[in-house]
């Protein structure tokens, strides 16, 4: 199985969109570069 991660960005932050709606977000990280680096480290 091939998994392809995706990071949604809004206002420079990593967010999860609720049903793809930009006005309904949950912020997961203030630093997208650090989040991407974490994914690389975890393989």
Phi, psi and omega per residue, in radians:
X1 nan 2.377 3.110
X2 -1.871 2.101 3.083
X3 -1.834 2.314 3.126
X4 -2.068 1.894 -3.122
X5 -1.255 2.658 3.083
X6 -2.373 2.458 3.094
X7 -2.057 2.086 3.035
X8 -1.488 2.343 -3.128
X9 -2.057 2.413 3.034
X10 -2.566 2.188 -3.138
X11 0.950 0.624 3.095
X12 1.337 0.238 -3.128
X13 -2.117 2.688 3.037
X14 -1.421 2.215 -3.093
X15 -2.334 2.800 2.932
X16 -1.925 2.246 3.120
X17 -1.555 2.425 3.069
X18 -1.544 1.976 -3.118
X19 0.942 0.608 3.083
X20 1.282 0.209 -3.085
X21 -1.643 2.109 -3.096
X22 -1.130 -0.430 -3.123
X23 -1.442 -0.145 3.113
X24 -2.116 1.662 -3.059
X25 -2.230 2.730 2.957
X26 -2.113 2.162 -3.132
X27 -1.435 2.232 3.127
X28 -1.862 -0.418 3.141
X29 -2.785 2.496 3.056
X30 -1.494 -0.171 -3.028
X31 -2.239 1.633 -3.117
X32 -1.067 -0.576 3.136
X33 -1.131 -0.773 3.115
X34 -1.125 -0.671 3.127
X35 -1.123 -0.767 3.104
X36 -1.103 -0.722 3.105
X37 -1.078 -0.656 3.105
X38 -1.102 -0.730 3.110
X39 -1.117 -0.683 3.117
X40 -1.102 -0.784 3.140
X41 -1.073 -0.631 -3.096
X42 -1.430 -0.133 3.071
X43 1.452 nan nan
